[in-house]
Amino acid sequence: MPELLKMLRTPLRSDHWTIVKSLGAIKSKEAVPELLRALEQGRMIDEVARALAQIGDPGAIPALHDALKKSRGGYFESLAGAL
């Protein structure tokens, strides 16, 4: 798990989508801070929102709400669904 989180800190790579999806699938609460960082940076918004929804950590709600307010409609469904 720590290795996956470390990989998320690197510049965007083709395997980031798979990593984010996997972290959501295993409901990794340890991944929430890194996923929130990716969300704030506007990286993989759809995938990160879905992963955060799967994890279900209520601490992610403020960041998801902020991202929803800032979105220009392109990510509305995934962000709203995560809330």
C-alpha positions in Angstrom: 0.0 0.0 0.0 2.7 2.6 0.8 4.2 2.0 -2.6 1.0 2.7 -4.3 0.6 6.0 -2.4 4.2 6.9 -3.2 3.5 6.3 -6.9 0.5 8.7 -6.8 2.9 11.5 -5.7 4.8 11.3 -8.9 3.9 13.2 -12.1 0.9 11.8 -13.8 1.5 8.4 -15.2 -0.5 6.0 -17.2 -0.9 3.7 -14.3 -2.3 6.3 -11.9 -5.9 5.5 -13.1 -5.4 1.8 -12.1 -3.9 2.8 -8.7 -6.7 5.2 -7.9 -9.3 2.6 -8.9 -7.6 -0.1 -6.8 -7.3 2.1 -3.7 -11.1 2.8 -3.9 -11.9 -0.9 -4.4 -10.0 -1.9 -1.3 -11.5 1.1 0.6 -8.1 2.4 1.7 -8.6 5.1 4.3 -4.9 5.6 4.2 -5.2 6.8 0.6 -7.7 9.6 1.4 -5.1 12.4 2.0 -3.3 11.5 -1.3 -6.6 11.3 -3.2 -7.7 14.6 -1.8 -4.4 16.1 -2.9 -5.0 14.8 -6.5 -8.5 16.2 -6.4 -7.3 19.6 -5.3 -4.7 19.5 -8.1 -7.5 18.7 -10.6 -5.9 15.3 -11.4 -8.2 12.4 -12.5 -11.2 14.1 -11.0 -13.7 11.4 -12.1 -11.6 8.5 -10.9 -10.6 10.2 -7.6 -14.3 11.1 -6.8 -15.3 7.5 -7.5 -12.5 6.2 -5.3 -13.4 8.5 -2.4 -17.1 7.5 -2.7 -16.1 3.8 -2.4 -13.9 4.5 0.6 -16.7 6.5 2.3 -14.6 8.7 4.5 -16.7 11.6 5.7 -13.6 13.7 6.0 -13.5 13.9 2.2 -16.9 15.7 1.9 -15.6 19.3 2.2 -13.0 18.8 -0.5 -15.6 17.1 -2.8 -18.0 19.9 -2.1 -15.3 22.5 -3.0 -14.4 20.6 -6.2 -18.1 20.4 -7.1 -18.4 24.2 -6.7 -15.3 24.8 -8.8 -16.2 22.3 -11.5 -17.5 23.7 -14.8 -20.0 20.9 -15.2 -17.6 18.4 -16.7 -17.3 16.4 -13.5 -20.6 17.2 -11.9 -22.0 13.6 -12.0 -19.0 11.9 -10.5 -18.5 14.6 -7.8 -22.1 14.8 -6.9 -22.3 11.0 -6.8 -19.4 10.9 -4.4 -21.2 13.2 -2.0 
